[in-house]
Amino acid sequence: MKPDDFLIIISLLRDSSSIIRQRTYRKLAEHLRDPTCPIELLAL
């Protein structure tokens, strides 16, 4: 993941509703726990 992608995710989290934020945090946490998971799955 490029630093620019991370900044985009952070800005989306800041601008989104709390429900979307919680779902995204959950997906990020799952991704960090499973390093074999491709980054594209975060967009699902």
N, C-alpha and C positions, 0 to 999 in steps of 0.2 A: 504494500500500500504506500503510495506516494504521500509526502507531507501535504500536498495540495488537496488530495482526497480526504485526508483527516480534517483539514480546515473546513472543507465543504460539509462533512458530516457534522462537525461541531456547530456550524452556523445553522444547519437544518434542525439540529436538536434545540438550539436556542429559539428558533422561530416557530417550531411546531407545537402542537398541543401536548399536554402531559401524557395522554394515552399513547400517542405515536412515540414520544420520547421513551416511555417505559418499554414499549415493544422493541425499539431500536437498541436500547441498553441491553435488553435480554438477548437479542441476537448477537450483539457485539460480545457479550460475556460468553455465550455459547461458542462463538468463533474463536475467542482467545483460549478457551478450554480445549478446543479441538484444532490443533495447528494444521491438520490435513484438510480441513474444510476450505474450499475455494472462496475467495473474497466475493465472487458473484452471488453467492447464496445470501449475502447480507441484503441484496436488493429485492429478494423475494418477499 
